């Protein structure tokens, strides 16, 4: 069962118990509630009358049934919208895991961090699954029969994340690699493209895990000020992709696809704008490219109404720091 933050008398009861016990008792209290210690500290600082945060996606009415099928292309200039309200909220953004070519060590560190953080929203910004078998490039014959295994691997990742973040709102922006399935069906098996069993939400179990799928290049507009989108631009240097995404879309936002971290800022008569590149969590030495200029990492975006703050967290040598704490694998795994 997903734990929803209490309020009213139940929140007051929790806070009274928290204040009346020592550190060991607080840990036990958190265990009883099924929450992390950091979540317990956050609850203790919350007004008892503050209702739990439940953000909702708003579907543009003109799109109708299109949004119900992830195999149907939608208009790229009409993103879904997410409103977080005036309360501070944290969104974690993970880009380009490319399962089964994810970096297992870096991903495990991020999962440890997510379990501690308990973000309000977790956004997968495209290319969670590689769909190697459906690419247009030359392929290793040994991998051709592994598509179901790859899908299961990605589904297991989503399931793991739902288990460690039971209260988190999760959204999955499809990337160009997920789009390979639609393109493959259109070109090679158009008669199968309407089968509901081939919808990505069913292949990944998104409905069961309460993860909202968002079609490729539709994007997610957050608080009418910040666009999250996988993107279709990959420049050769850090920050260059962010600059080109600003030139293409305007405003502010974050993208994946380029496998790097970086930022671009622009001030004009109408305001100050920024775009960010969201790193990657895939292996840095795949067998199809030599020494790529990629950087692992992830991002946190803090929202409060129209205000936001982007934190970029690079992972260097399978380690990163946040809040003065070093996250690194056990020595035997290095």
C-alpha positions as CSV (number, residue, x, y, z in Angstrom):
1,X,0.0,0.0,0.0
2,X,1.3,3.5,-0.9
3,X,1.9,5.6,2.2
4,X,0.2,9.0,1.9
5,X,1.3,11.8,4.2
6,X,-1.2,12.2,7.1
7,X,-2.7,15.5,8.1
8,X,-4.9,16.9,10.8
9,X,-5.2,14.8,14.0
10,X,-3.1,12.0,12.5
11,X,-0.2,14.4,11.6
12,X,-0.4,16.0,15.1
13,X,-0.2,12.5,16.6
14,X,2.9,11.7,14.5
15,X,4.6,14.9,15.5
16,X,3.9,14.4,19.2
17,X,5.4,10.9,19.0
18,X,8.4,12.3,17.1
19,X,9.1,15.0,19.6
20,X,8.7,12.7,22.6
21,X,11.3,10.1,21.6
22,X,15.0,9.8,21.0
23,X,16.8,9.0,17.7
24,X,16.3,5.3,18.0
25,X,12.7,5.8,18.7
26,X,12.4,8.1,15.7
27,X,13.8,5.4,13.5
28,X,11.3,2.9,14.8
29,X,8.5,5.4,14.3
30,X,9.5,5.8,10.7
31,X,9.7,2.0,10.3
32,X,6.1,1.7,11.7
33,X,4.9,4.3,9.1
34,X,6.9,2.7,6.3
35,X,8.8,5.9,5.5
36,X,12.5,7.1,5.5
37,X,14.0,9.1,8.3
38,X,14.3,12.2,6.0
39,X,10.6,11.9,5.2
40,X,9.9,11.7,9.0
41,X,11.9,14.9,9.5
42,X,9.9,16.6,6.7
43,X,6.6,15.5,8.2
44,X,7.6,16.8,11.6
45,X,8.2,20.3,10.1
46,X,4.8,20.3,8.2
47,X,1.7,22.1,9.4
48,X,-0.8,19.5,10.6
49,X,-3.5,21.1,8.5
50,X,-1.5,20.9,5.3
51,X,-3.1,18.4,3.0
52,X,-0.9,15.8,1.1
53,X,0.4,16.9,-2.3
54,X,-1.3,15.1,-5.2
55,X,-0.2,16.7,-8.5
56,X,-2.4,15.8,-11.5
57,X,-1.8,15.7,-15.2
58,X,-4.2,17.8,-17.3
59,X,-5.0,16.4,-20.7
60,X,-5.6,19.0,-23.5
61,X,-9.2,18.3,-24.4
62,X,-8.6,18.2,-28.2
63,X,-6.3,15.2,-27.9
64,X,-8.9,12.7,-26.6
65,X,-8.1,9.1,-27.2
66,X,-4.7,9.8,-28.6
67,X,-3.2,10.0,-25.2
68,X,-4.5,6.6,-24.3
69,X,-2.2,4.9,-26.9
70,X,1.5,5.3,-26.7
71,X,1.8,3.8,-30.2
72,X,0.0,6.8,-31.7
73,X,2.0,9.9,-32.6
74,X,0.8,13.1,-31.0
75,X,1.3,16.7,-31.9
76,X,4.8,17.7,-30.6
77,X,3.8,21.2,-29.8
78,X,1.0,20.3,-27.3
79,X,2.8,19.0,-24.1
80,X,1.0,17.6,-21.2
81,X,0.9,19.8,-18.1
82,X,1.8,19.3,-14.5
83,X,1.0,21.8,-11.8
84,X,2.7,21.4,-8.4
85,X,1.1,24.4,-6.7
86,X,2.7,26.8,-4.3
87,X,4.2,24.3,-2.0
88,X,7.9,23.4,-2.4
89,X,8.2,20.2,-4.4
90,X,11.2,18.2,-5.7
91,X,11.4,16.4,-9.0
92,X,14.2,13.9,-9.7
93,X,15.1,13.6,-13.4
94,X,16.8,10.4,-14.8
95,X,17.9,10.3,-18.5
96,X,19.1,7.7,-20.9
97,X,19.6,4.5,-18.9
98,X,19.3,2.5,-22.2
99,X,18.6,-0.8,-20.5
100,X,20.1,-3.4,-20.8
101,X,23.1,-1.2,-21.3
102,X,22.6,0.8,-18.0
103,X,25.5,1.3,-15.7
104,X,24.5,-1.0,-12.8
105,X,26.8,0.6,-10.3
106,X,25.8,4.2,-11.0
107,X,22.1,3.3,-11.2
108,X,22.3,1.5,-7.8
109,X,23.9,4.7,-6.2
110,X,21.1,6.8,-7.6
111,X,18.5,4.4,-6.3
112,X,20.0,4.6,-2.8
113,X,19.8,8.4,-3.1
114,X,16.2,8.3,-4.3
115,X,15.2,6.0,-1.4
116,X,16.6,8.6,1.1
117,X,15.2,11.6,-0.8
118,X,11.7,10.4,-1.5
119,X,11.1,13.0,-4.3
120,X,7.6,14.3,-4.9
121,X,8.0,13.5,-8.6
122,X,10.3,11.1,-10.5
123,X,10.7,11.8,-14.2
124,X,12.2,9.4,-16.6
125,X,13.3,11.6,-19.5
126,X,13.4,9.1,-22.3
127,X,15.5,6.2,-23.6
128,X,15.0,4.0,-20.5
129,X,15.0,1.0,-22.8
130,X,17.5,0.8,-25.7
131,X,15.4,-1.3,-28.2
132,X,18.7,-2.4,-29.8
133,X,17.0,-5.1,-31.8
134,X,14.8,-2.6,-33.7
135,X,17.5,-0.1,-34.5
136,X,18.5,0.7,-38.1
137,X,22.2,0.1,-37.4
138,X,24.2,-3.1,-37.9
139,X,23.5,-5.4,-35.0
140,X,25.2,-8.2,-33.2
141,X,23.3,-11.4,-34.0
142,X,23.8,-12.7,-30.5
143,X,21.5,-9.9,-29.2
144,X,18.7,-10.2,-31.7
145,X,16.6,-12.6,-29.6
146,X,17.0,-10.7,-26.3
147,X,14.2,-8.1,-26.8
148,X,11.9,-9.6,-24.2
149,X,14.7,-9.9,-21.7
150,X,15.5,-6.2,-22.3
151,X,11.9,-5.2,-21.7
152,X,11.8,-7.3,-18.5
153,X,15.0,-5.6,-17.3
154,X,13.4,-2.1,-17.8
155,X,10.2,-3.2,-16.2
156,X,12.2,-4.5,-13.2
157,X,13.8,-1.1,-12.8
158,X,10.5,0.6,-12.8
159,X,9.2,-1.9,-10.2
160,X,12.2,-1.3,-8.0
161,X,11.7,2.4,-8.1
162,X,8.1,2.1,-7.2
163,X,9.0,-0.1,-4.2
164,X,11.6,2.3,-2.9
165,X,9.5,5.4,-3.6
166,X,5.9,4.3,-2.9
167,X,4.4,7.8,-2.7
168,X,6.3,9.4,-5.6
169,X,4.4,10.6,-8.7
170,X,6.2,9.0,-11.6
171,X,6.2,10.1,-15.3
172,X,7.9,8.5,-18.3
173,X,8.7,10.7,-21.2
174,X,9.3,8.4,-24.2
175,X,12.6,9.0,-26.1
176,X,13.7,8.2,-29.6
177,X,14.7,4.7,-28.6
178,X,11.2,3.9,-27.3
179,X,9.9,5.4,-30.6
180,X,11.8,2.7,-32.5
181,X,9.0,0.3,-31.7
182,X,6.4,2.5,-33.4
183,X,8.6,3.1,-36.4
184,X,9.4,-0.6,-36.7
185,X,5.7,-1.6,-36.7
186,X,4.8,1.1,-39.2
187,X,7.5,0.1,-41.7
188,X,7.6,-3.7,-41.2
189,X,4.3,-4.8,-39.7
190,X,1.7,-2.1,-40.0
191,X,-1.1,-4.6,-39.5
192,X,0.2,-5.2,-36.0
193,X,0.6,-1.6,-35.0
194,X,-3.0,-1.4,-33.6
195,X,-2.6,-4.3,-31.2
196,X,-3.1,-3.1,-27.6
197,X,-0.8,-5.8,-26.4
198,X,2.1,-3.9,-28.1
199,X,1.4,-0.7,-26.3
200,X,4.5,0.4,-24.3
201,X,2.4,0.9,-21.2
202,X,1.6,-2.8,-21.3
203,X,5.0,-4.0,-22.3
204,X,6.6,-2.1,-19.3
205,X,3.6,-2.5,-16.9
206,X,3.2,1.2,-16.5
207,X,-0.4,1.1,-15.4
208,X,0.2,-1.5,-12.7
209,X,3.1,0.6,-11.4
210,X,1.2,3.9,-11.6
211,X,3.6,5.4,-14.0
212,X,2.2,7.9,-16.6
213,X,3.6,7.4,-20.1
214,X,4.0,10.5,-22.2
215,X,4.4,10.2,-26.0
216,X,7.7,10.9,-27.7
217,X,8.5,14.6,-28.1
218,X,5.2,15.7,-26.6
219,X,6.9,16.9,-23.4
220,X,5.7,17.8,-20.0
221,X,5.1,21.5,-19.2
222,X,5.5,22.1,-15.4
223,X,3.8,25.0,-13.8
224,X,3.5,26.7,-17.2
225,X,7.1,27.7,-17.0
226,X,9.4,24.7,-17.4
227,X,9.4,22.2,-20.2
228,X,10.8,18.6,-19.7
229,X,11.4,16.8,-23.0
230,X,13.7,14.1,-24.2
231,X,14.8,16.1,-27.2
232,X,16.2,15.3,-30.7
233,X,19.4,17.4,-30.6
234,X,22.8,16.2,-29.6
235,X,25.7,18.6,-30.0
236,X,29.4,17.8,-29.5
237,X,30.1,19.8,-26.3
238,X,28.5,20.2,-22.9
239,X,26.0,23.1,-22.9
240,X,25.8,23.3,-26.7
241,X,22.7,21.1,-26.8
242,X,21.0,23.2,-24.1
243,X,21.7,26.3,-26.2
244,X,20.2,24.7,-29.3
245,X,17.1,23.5,-27.3
246,X,16.6,27.1,-26.1
247,X,16.8,28.3,-29.7
248,X,14.3,25.6,-30.8
249,X,11.8,25.8,-28.0
250,X,12.5,29.1,-26.1
251,X,11.7,29.5,-22.4
252,X,13.2,27.1,-19.9
253,X,13.5,23.3,-19.8
254,X,15.6,20.2,-19.5
255,X,16.4,17.5,-22.1
256,X,18.1,14.2,-22.4
257,X,19.4,12.5,-25.6
258,X,22.9,14.1,-25.6
259,X,24.2,12.0,-22.7
260,X,25.9,15.0,-21.1
261,X,25.3,17.5,-18.4
262,X,25.4,21.2,-19.1
263,X,23.4,24.4,-19.0
264,X,22.7,27.5,-21.0
265,X,21.4,30.9,-19.7
266,X,19.9,33.7,-21.7
267,X,18.6,37.1,-20.6
268,X,16.6,39.4,-22.9
269,X,14.0,42.1,-22.4
270,X,11.4,39.6,-21.4
271,X,13.3,37.7,-18.7
272,X,16.0,35.3,-17.9
273,X,15.8,31.8,-19.4
274,X,17.7,28.6,-18.9
275,X,18.0,25.1,-20.4
276,X,19.8,22.1,-18.9
277,X,21.1,18.8,-20.2
278,X,20.2,15.8,-18.0
279,X,23.3,13.6,-18.2
280,X,22.9,9.8,-18.8
281,X,23.0,6.6,-16.7
282,X,24.1,4.2,-19.4
283,X,27.5,2.5,-19.8
284,X,30.2,4.9,-20.9
285,X,32.1,2.3,-23.0
286,X,29.6,0.6,-25.3
287,X,30.9,-1.6,-28.1
288,X,29.3,0.5,-30.9
289,X,31.2,3.8,-30.2
290,X,34.8,4.6,-29.2
291,X,35.4,6.7,-26.1
292,X,32.2,8.8,-26.3
293,X,32.0,12.2,-24.7
294,X,29.3,11.2,-22.3
295,X,28.9,12.0,-18.6
296,X,26.8,10.1,-16.1
297,X,24.6,11.9,-13.6
298,X,21.0,13.1,-12.8
299,X,19.2,16.3,-11.9
300,X,16.9,17.6,-9.2
301,X,14.5,20.4,-9.9
302,X,12.9,22.3,-7.0
303,X,9.6,23.9,-7.7
304,X,7.6,26.5,-5.8
305,X,4.9,27.9,-8.0
306,X,6.6,29.7,-10.9
307,X,10.0,29.6,-9.3
308,X,12.4,26.7,-9.8
309,X,16.0,25.7,-9.1
310,X,17.9,23.1,-11.1
311,X,20.6,21.0,-9.3
312,X,22.8,19.0,-11.6
313,X,24.6,16.1,-10.0
314,X,27.4,14.5,-12.1
315,X,28.6,11.0,-11.3
316,X,32.3,10.7,-11.7
317,X,34.1,7.4,-11.3
318,X,31.0,5.8,-9.9
319,X,30.6,8.3,-7.1
320,X,28.8,11.6,-6.4
321,X,28.3,14.0,-3.5
322,X,25.1,15.7,-2.3
323,X,24.5,17.6,0.9
324,X,28.1,16.9,2.0
325,X,27.5,13.1,1.8
326,X,29.6,10.9,-0.5
327,X,27.7,8.3,-2.4
328,X,30.0,5.5,-3.6
329,X,29.8,1.7,-4.0
330,X,31.2,-0.7,-1.4
331,X,34.9,-1.3,-1.9
332,X,34.4,-4.8,-3.1
333,X,32.2,-3.4,-6.0
334,X,34.7,-0.8,-7.2
